[in-house]
Amino acid sequence: MEYKWTALSVTVIGTMMSGINGRIVTIGLPTISGQLHADASEIVWITQAYFIASTIGLLLVGRISDIHGKVKLYNIGFIIFTAGSALCALSMNPYQLIGFRLIQGVGSGMLITNASAIITDASPKTELGTMLGINQTAFRVGNVLGLTLSGVILSIVDWRGLFYVNVPIGIFGTIWAQKRLREIGKKDPARRIDWTGFGLFTAGLTFLLLAITYLSYGISGFTEGFFFLIIGLTLLVFFIKSESRISSPLLDLRLFKIKSFAMGNLAQLLNSLAWGGLVLILALYLEIGIGYTPLQAGLSILPLDATYMIFSFVGGRLSDKYGSRILTTSGLFMISLSFFVMATFGAQTQFAEIALVLIIIGIGNGLFTPPNLKAIMGSVPPNRVGIASGFRNTMYNVGSTISYGLVVLLITIGIPYSTFTELLQGTAQHSLLMLSQFLSGFRIAALVLGIINGIAMLPSAIRGTKEMFDQERSQ
């Protein structure tokens, strides 16, 4: 077997496991809230902790993998993610679960960052889009499994099963990666690690994500959120200045001179701001707005991931032949249009209409994600593949993390925070007023997410047609 297929088979397991974890927990949030007596802010932290932990260390993971090898970091990530999943299942209260989700998030960040880098190293340039598309398809397969498994597990056992399911997959993946992967990527000869840059970036990003989380609480968290926002932005400015002055930076700022890399990451950030909160508002809408069970809600979202799964492969193949710009921009247009239609949903909306919108979103994101990922990863030198993957995943995770908090903030524009918490916990006596308030907040969230995603069309369209590194490789 050619090594490219070996590398793909191993990374697919880690990617699929991350996909399962993303959906299986989101669908189960109302159940977790009820059984652990978690309020809306604690539910936000159960999701935010995972994304914060998987985000703040991505640049360091990317830099270390460029110096010491991607395979080693990938294997360690498998072990950490599996252990974190087992600990999450043993949690006795919301605070323990939040802490163990931090551990799980660290492992996930190491897996996702190095998976794309390992595939990039192992794949011929003419097949990179296809290989990354297959990897993204595996992520969607994991999402589909997560949706169905969530409902099935919760109908048989309690919420702990949502985390235990990762353990056997993680054990198998760890053993398989140890046996089959080998280092073939070019390592960076400049072996220094910029610890000052890492400290500034980690602190700045942590404060920024904390700010978004507190701001999602509404008026009650405004003071803390604004204070953290100022600190975070200030530290990130110092980080950029620091990186421009040293010879071996954590983040090579010269990468942003590559138009495909810079515009691709900006489009990724804006898209993930919308995409990250999509399943959350769908799960809340289906379970609170319509009254579906967790199993029904999970099955109802299958059209989204089924079409995304198919078109991730199609998008990757097409990008190898026709480039990325037209595909990514068209995909973003389809996603925004679907969000605007979603903003008209009500308590009596028929499933056929919901499914049609989800299918269009799935097609759109399938046309956007693999071509955009291929354009980013294909544009950088081989000794910067790890940091490029780390930064791209940082943009995705930052967007997703902000999106979760943003969704809660937008929904609570339409419904009081305390009432929303009661709906989440299942302790509220449903009334027409509560339902009307919730649907108002849902529609505001869908409309704003559609606008944010639409803005991503601009950097996607102006990214250019040249893929610099592809040209250099062919020389």
C-alpha positions as CSV (number, residue, x, y, z in Angstrom):
1,M,0.0,0.0,0.0
2,E,1.3,3.5,-0.9
3,Y,2.2,5.5,2.2
4,K,-0.3,8.3,1.2
5,W,-3.1,5.8,1.8
6,T,-1.6,4.5,5.0
7,A,-1.3,8.1,6.3
8,L,-4.9,8.8,5.2
9,S,-6.3,5.7,6.9
10,V,-4.7,6.5,10.2
11,T,-5.6,10.2,10.2
12,V,-9.1,9.4,9.2
13,I,-9.6,7.6,12.6
14,G,-8.6,10.7,14.6
15,T,-10.6,13.0,12.4
16,M,-13.7,10.8,12.6
17,M,-13.4,10.6,16.4
18,S,-13.2,14.4,16.6
19,G,-16.3,14.6,14.3
20,I,-18.2,12.2,16.6
21,N,-17.3,14.2,19.7
22,G,-18.4,17.5,18.2
23,R,-21.9,16.4,17.4
24,I,-22.6,13.8,20.1
25,V,-22.0,16.4,22.9
26,T,-23.9,19.2,21.2
27,I,-27.1,17.2,20.7
28,G,-26.8,15.9,24.3
29,L,-26.4,19.4,25.9
30,P,-30.1,19.7,27.1
31,T,-29.9,16.3,28.6
32,I,-26.5,17.0,30.3
33,S,-28.0,20.3,31.6
34,G,-30.9,18.5,33.2
35,Q,-29.0,15.6,34.7
36,L,-26.1,17.6,36.0
37,H,-28.3,20.6,37.0
38,A,-26.2,22.9,34.8
39,D,-27.5,26.4,34.0
40,A,-27.0,28.1,30.6
41,S,-23.7,29.7,31.5
42,E,-22.3,26.3,32.6
43,I,-23.6,24.7,29.4
44,V,-21.7,27.4,27.5
45,W,-18.5,26.5,29.4
46,I,-18.9,22.8,28.7
47,T,-18.6,23.6,25.0
48,Q,-16.2,26.6,25.4
49,A,-13.7,24.7,27.6
50,Y,-13.2,22.1,24.8
51,F,-12.7,24.7,22.1
52,I,-10.5,27.0,24.3
53,A,-8.2,24.2,25.2
54,S,-8.0,22.9,21.6
55,T,-7.3,26.4,20.3
56,I,-4.7,28.2,22.6
57,G,-2.0,25.6,22.0
58,L,-2.4,25.1,18.2
59,L,0.4,27.4,17.1
60,L,2.8,25.8,19.6
61,V,1.7,22.3,18.4
62,G,2.2,23.4,14.8
63,R,5.7,24.8,15.6
64,I,6.8,21.8,17.6
65,S,5.6,19.4,14.9
66,D,7.6,21.4,12.3
67,I,10.7,20.9,14.5
68,H,10.3,17.4,15.9
69,G,7.8,15.7,13.6
70,K,4.1,15.6,13.1
71,V,3.7,11.9,13.8
72,K,5.0,12.0,17.4
73,L,2.6,14.9,18.3
74,Y,-0.3,13.1,16.6
75,N,0.3,9.9,18.6
76,I,0.4,11.9,21.9
77,G,-2.8,13.7,20.9
78,F,-4.6,10.4,20.6
79,I,-3.6,9.3,24.1
80,I,-4.6,12.7,25.7
81,F,-8.0,12.8,23.9
82,T,-8.8,9.2,24.9
83,A,-7.9,9.8,28.5
84,G,-9.8,13.1,28.6
85,S,-13.0,11.4,27.2
86,A,-12.8,8.7,30.0
87,L,-12.4,11.4,32.6
88,C,-15.4,13.4,31.2
89,A,-17.6,10.3,31.6
90,L,-16.6,10.1,35.3
91,S,-17.6,13.8,36.1
92,M,-19.9,14.3,39.1
93,N,-20.8,17.9,38.5
94,P,-20.6,20.6,35.8
95,Y,-17.3,22.0,37.1
96,Q,-15.5,18.6,36.8
97,L,-16.9,18.1,33.3
98,I,-15.7,21.5,32.3
99,G,-12.2,20.7,33.6
100,F,-12.0,17.4,31.9
101,R,-13.3,18.9,28.6
102,L,-10.1,21.1,28.8
103,I,-8.0,17.9,28.7
104,Q,-10.1,16.4,25.9
105,G,-9.7,19.7,23.9
106,V,-5.9,19.6,24.2
107,G,-5.8,16.1,22.6
108,S,-8.3,17.1,19.9
109,G,-6.2,20.1,18.9
110,M,-3.1,17.9,18.5
111,L,-5.0,15.4,16.4
112,I,-6.7,17.8,14.0
113,T,-3.6,20.0,13.5
114,N,-1.3,17.2,12.7
115,A,-3.8,15.2,10.6
116,S,-3.9,17.9,7.9
117,A,-0.1,18.3,8.0
118,I,0.6,14.5,7.8
119,I,-1.7,14.3,4.8
120,T,-0.1,17.3,3.1
121,D,3.4,15.7,3.6
122,A,2.3,12.4,2.2
123,S,0.2,13.5,-0.8
124,P,1.3,14.5,-4.3
125,K,0.4,18.1,-5.1
126,T,-2.0,17.1,-7.8
127,E,-4.0,15.0,-5.3
128,L,-3.8,17.2,-2.2
129,G,-7.4,18.5,-2.6
130,T,-8.8,15.0,-3.0
131,M,-6.9,13.6,0.0
132,L,-7.9,16.5,2.2
133,G,-11.5,16.1,0.9
134,I,-11.5,12.5,1.9
135,N,-10.3,13.5,5.4
136,Q,-13.0,16.1,5.7
137,T,-15.5,13.4,4.5
138,A,-14.4,11.3,7.4
139,F,-15.1,14.2,9.8
140,R,-18.6,14.4,8.4
141,V,-19.0,10.6,8.8
142,G,-18.1,11.1,12.4
143,N,-20.7,13.9,12.7
144,V,-23.4,11.6,11.2
145,L,-22.4,8.9,13.6
146,G,-22.4,11.4,16.5
147,L,-25.9,12.6,15.7
148,T,-27.4,9.1,15.6
149,L,-25.3,7.7,18.5
150,S,-26.2,10.6,20.7
151,G,-29.9,9.9,20.5
152,V,-29.5,6.1,20.7
153,I,-27.1,6.4,23.7
154,L,-29.4,8.8,25.6
155,S,-32.4,6.5,25.0
156,I,-30.5,3.6,26.6
157,V,-28.1,5.1,29.2
158,D,-27.4,8.5,30.7
159,W,-25.1,11.3,29.3
160,R,-21.9,9.5,30.4
161,G,-22.2,7.2,27.5
162,L,-21.6,10.2,25.2
163,F,-18.0,10.2,26.3
164,Y,-17.4,6.5,26.9
165,V,-18.0,5.9,23.2
166,N,-14.7,7.6,22.4
167,V,-12.6,5.3,24.6
168,P,-12.5,2.1,22.4
169,I,-12.1,4.2,19.2
170,G,-9.2,6.1,20.9
171,I,-7.4,3.0,22.0
172,F,-7.6,1.4,18.6
173,G,-6.5,4.7,16.9
174,T,-3.5,5.0,19.2
175,I,-2.2,1.5,18.5
176,W,-2.8,1.9,14.7
177,A,-1.0,5.2,14.6
178,Q,2.0,3.8,16.5
179,K,2.3,0.9,14.1
180,R,1.7,2.5,10.7
181,L,2.8,6.2,10.7
182,R,6.4,7.4,10.0
183,E,8.0,10.7,9.7
184,I,8.5,11.8,6.0
185,G,7.9,15.6,6.3
186,K,10.7,18.1,6.0
187,K,11.7,19.5,9.5
188,D,12.6,23.1,10.2
189,P,16.3,23.3,10.7
190,A,15.8,26.4,13.0
191,R,14.9,24.4,16.1
192,R,14.2,27.3,18.5
193,I,10.8,27.7,20.0
194,D,9.5,31.2,20.7
195,W,8.3,30.8,24.2
196,T,7.7,34.6,24.6
197,G,5.5,34.6,21.6
198,F,3.7,31.5,22.9
199,G,3.1,33.2,26.2
200,L,1.7,36.3,24.6
201,F,-0.4,34.5,22.1
202,T,-1.8,32.0,24.7
203,A,-2.7,34.7,27.2
204,G,-4.1,37.0,24.6
205,L,-6.3,34.4,23.0
206,T,-7.4,33.0,26.3
207,F,-8.6,36.5,27.5
208,L,-10.2,37.1,24.1
209,L,-12.2,33.8,24.3
210,L,-13.1,34.5,28.0
211,A,-14.4,37.9,26.9
212,I,-16.7,36.4,24.3
213,T,-17.9,33.8,26.9
214,Y,-18.7,36.5,29.5
215,L,-20.3,38.8,26.9
216,S,-22.6,35.9,25.9
217,Y,-24.1,36.2,29.4
218,G,-25.6,39.6,28.4
219,I,-25.7,42.5,30.8
220,S,-24.6,40.5,33.8
221,G,-21.2,39.6,32.1
222,F,-20.6,42.9,30.2
223,T,-18.1,44.4,32.6
224,E,-15.9,41.3,32.9
225,G,-16.3,40.6,29.2
226,F,-15.2,44.1,28.1
227,F,-12.3,44.1,30.5
228,F,-11.0,40.7,29.2
229,L,-11.5,41.9,25.6
230,I,-9.2,44.9,26.1
231,I,-6.5,42.8,27.8
232,G,-6.8,40.1,25.1
233,L,-6.5,42.5,22.2
234,T,-3.6,44.3,23.8
235,L,-1.6,41.1,24.4
236,L,-2.3,40.0,20.8
237,V,-0.9,43.3,19.5
238,F,2.3,42.8,21.6
239,F,2.4,39.2,20.1
240,I,2.4,40.5,16.6
241,K,5.1,43.1,17.4
242,S,7.2,40.4,19.1
243,E,6.9,38.0,16.1
244,S,8.1,40.6,13.7
245,R,11.4,41.1,15.6
246,I,12.8,37.6,16.1
247,S,14.5,35.2,13.7
248,S,12.5,32.0,14.7
249,P,9.0,33.2,15.5
250,L,6.1,31.0,16.7
251,L,4.1,32.3,13.8
252,D,6.1,33.3,10.7
253,L,4.4,36.6,9.7
254,R,5.8,36.2,6.2
255,L,3.1,33.6,5.5
256,F,0.6,36.4,5.4
257,K,2.3,37.8,2.3
258,I,0.9,34.7,0.6
259,K,-2.5,35.9,-0.6
260,S,-4.1,32.4,-0.7
261,F,-2.9,31.8,2.9
262,A,-4.1,35.1,4.3
263,M,-7.4,35.4,2.5
264,G,-8.2,31.7,3.0
265,N,-7.7,32.0,6.8
266,L,-9.9,35.1,7.0
267,A,-12.6,33.3,5.0
268,Q,-12.2,30.3,7.4
269,L,-12.6,32.5,10.5
270,L,-15.8,34.2,9.2
271,N,-17.3,30.9,8.0
272,S,-16.6,29.2,11.3
273,L,-18.2,32.1,13.2
274,A,-21.4,31.0,11.5
275,W,-20.8,27.2,11.1
276,G,-19.8,26.7,14.7
277,G,-23.1,27.7,16.1
278,L,-25.2,26.1,13.4
279,V,-25.8,22.7,15.0
280,L,-26.3,24.4,18.4
281,I,-29.2,26.6,17.2
282,L,-30.6,23.6,15.2
283,A,-30.5,21.4,18.3
284,L,-32.1,24.0,20.4
285,Y,-34.7,24.8,17.8
286,L,-35.7,21.2,17.2
287,E,-35.8,20.2,20.9
288,I,-37.3,23.4,22.3
289,G,-39.0,25.1,19.4
290,I,-40.6,22.0,17.9
291,G,-40.4,19.5,20.8
292,Y,-38.3,16.8,19.3
293,T,-36.5,14.2,21.5
294,P,-32.7,14.1,21.3
295,L,-32.9,11.1,19.0
296,Q,-35.4,12.8,16.7
297,A,-33.2,16.0,16.7
298,G,-30.1,14.0,15.9
299,L,-31.8,12.2,13.0
300,S,-33.3,15.4,11.7
301,I,-29.8,16.9,11.2
302,L,-28.6,14.0,9.1
303,P,-29.4,15.6,5.8
304,L,-26.9,18.4,6.7
305,D,-24.0,16.0,7.3
306,A,-24.9,13.5,4.6
307,T,-24.7,16.1,1.9
308,Y,-21.6,17.7,3.5
309,M,-20.0,14.3,3.6
310,I,-20.6,13.7,-0.1
311,F,-19.7,17.2,-1.3
312,S,-16.5,17.3,0.8
313,F,-15.1,14.7,-1.5
314,V,-16.6,16.3,-4.6
315,G,-15.3,19.7,-3.6
316,G,-11.8,18.3,-3.0
317,R,-11.7,16.6,-6.4
318,L,-13.0,19.7,-8.2
319,S,-10.4,22.0,-6.5
320,D,-7.6,19.8,-7.9
321,K,-9.0,20.4,-11.4
322,Y,-10.4,23.9,-11.3
323,G,-8.8,25.7,-8.3
324,S,-10.5,26.9,-5.2
325,R,-11.8,30.4,-5.6
326,I,-15.1,29.8,-7.5
327,L,-15.9,26.8,-5.4
328,T,-15.4,28.4,-2.0
329,T,-17.2,31.6,-2.9
330,S,-20.2,29.7,-4.4
331,G,-20.3,27.5,-1.3
332,L,-20.4,30.5,1.0
333,F,-23.2,32.0,-1.0
334,M,-25.3,28.9,-0.6
335,I,-24.7,28.8,3.2
336,S,-25.7,32.4,3.8
337,L,-28.8,32.0,1.6
338,S,-29.8,29.0,3.7
339,F,-29.3,30.9,7.0
340,F,-31.7,33.6,5.8
341,V,-34.3,31.0,5.0
342,M,-33.8,29.4,8.4
343,A,-34.6,32.8,10.0
344,T,-38.2,32.3,8.8
345,F,-38.7,29.0,10.6
346,G,-41.4,28.7,13.2
347,A,-43.0,26.1,15.5
348,Q,-45.1,24.7,12.6
349,T,-42.4,24.5,10.0
350,Q,-42.5,21.2,8.1
351,F,-39.5,18.9,8.2
352,A,-39.3,18.8,4.4
353,E,-38.5,22.5,4.4
354,I,-36.0,22.1,7.3
355,A,-34.3,19.2,5.4
356,L,-34.0,21.1,2.2
357,V,-32.3,24.0,3.9
358,L,-29.9,21.6,5.7
359,I,-29.1,19.9,2.4
360,I,-28.2,23.2,0.7
361,I,-26.0,24.2,3.7
362,G,-24.3,20.8,3.5
363,I,-23.6,21.2,-0.2
364,G,-22.3,24.8,0.4
365,N,-19.9,23.8,3.1
366,G,-18.7,20.8,1.2
367,L,-17.8,23.1,-1.7
368,F,-16.1,25.6,0.7
369,T,-14.1,23.6,3.3
370,P,-11.8,21.1,1.4
371,P,-11.0,23.6,-1.4
372,N,-10.2,26.3,1.1
373,L,-8.1,24.0,3.2
374,K,-6.2,22.8,0.1
375,A,-5.6,26.4,-1.0
376,I,-4.2,27.3,2.5
377,M,-2.0,24.1,2.9
378,G,-0.8,24.1,-0.7
379,S,0.4,27.6,-0.6
380,V,3.1,27.3,2.1
381,P,6.7,25.9,2.1
382,P,7.2,22.3,3.3
383,N,8.9,23.4,6.5
384,R,5.9,25.6,7.4
385,V,3.1,23.0,6.9
386,G,2.7,22.3,10.6
387,I,2.4,26.0,11.6
388,A,0.1,26.6,8.6
389,S,-2.2,23.8,9.8
390,G,-2.0,25.0,13.4
391,F,-3.0,28.6,12.4
392,R,-5.8,27.4,10.1
393,N,-7.2,25.3,12.9
394,T,-6.8,28.2,15.3
395,M,-9.0,30.4,13.1
396,Y,-11.6,27.6,12.9
397,N,-11.6,27.0,16.6
398,V,-11.7,30.7,17.5
399,G,-14.6,31.2,15.2
400,S,-16.4,28.2,16.6
401,T,-15.8,29.2,20.2
402,I,-17.0,32.7,19.6
403,S,-20.0,31.3,17.7
404,Y,-21.3,29.3,20.6
405,G,-21.2,32.3,22.9
406,L,-22.7,34.5,20.2
407,V,-25.6,32.2,19.7
408,V,-26.5,32.2,23.4
409,L,-26.2,36.0,23.4
410,L,-28.4,36.5,20.3
411,I,-31.0,34.0,21.5
412,T,-31.3,35.8,24.8
413,I,-32.0,39.0,23.0
414,G,-35.4,37.5,22.3
415,I,-35.9,35.5,25.6
416,P,-34.8,36.3,29.2
417,Y,-31.7,34.5,30.2
418,S,-33.4,32.9,33.2
419,T,-36.2,31.6,31.1
420,F,-33.8,30.2,28.6
421,T,-31.9,28.4,31.4
422,E,-35.2,26.9,32.6
423,L,-36.0,25.7,29.0
424,L,-32.6,24.1,28.8
425,Q,-32.9,22.3,32.1
426,G,-36.5,21.2,31.3
427,T,-37.9,22.8,34.4
428,A,-40.0,25.5,32.7
429,Q,-43.7,25.1,32.1
430,H,-43.9,25.8,28.4
431,S,-46.2,28.6,27.3
432,L,-47.0,30.3,24.0
433,L,-45.1,33.4,25.3
434,M,-42.0,31.4,26.1
435,L,-42.1,29.7,22.7
436,S,-42.6,33.0,20.9
437,Q,-39.7,34.5,22.8
438,F,-37.4,31.6,22.0
439,L,-38.3,31.6,18.3
440,S,-37.6,35.3,18.2
441,G,-34.1,34.8,19.6
442,F,-33.5,31.8,17.2
443,R,-34.4,33.9,14.2
444,I,-32.1,36.8,15.3
445,A,-29.3,34.3,15.6
446,A,-29.9,32.7,12.2
447,L,-30.0,36.1,10.5
448,V,-26.8,37.4,12.1
449,L,-24.9,34.1,11.4
450,G,-26.0,34.4,7.7
451,I,-24.7,37.9,7.5
452,I,-21.3,37.0,9.0
453,N,-20.9,34.0,6.7
454,G,-21.8,36.3,3.7
455,I,-19.0,38.6,4.6
456,A,-16.6,35.7,4.1
457,M,-17.4,35.8,0.4
458,L,-15.2,38.9,0.0
459,P,-11.8,37.4,1.1
460,S,-12.8,34.1,-0.7
461,A,-13.3,36.0,-4.0
462,I,-10.2,38.1,-3.9
463,R,-7.8,35.3,-2.8
464,G,-6.4,35.1,-6.3
465,T,-5.9,32.1,-8.6
466,K,-2.2,31.5,-8.0
467,E,-1.1,28.8,-5.5
468,M,2.5,29.8,-4.9
469,F,3.8,26.6,-3.4
470,D,2.3,24.5,-6.1
471,Q,4.3,26.5,-8.7
472,E,7.5,26.2,-6.7
473,R,7.1,22.4,-6.3
474,S,6.8,21.9,-10.0
475,Q,10.1,23.7,-10.8
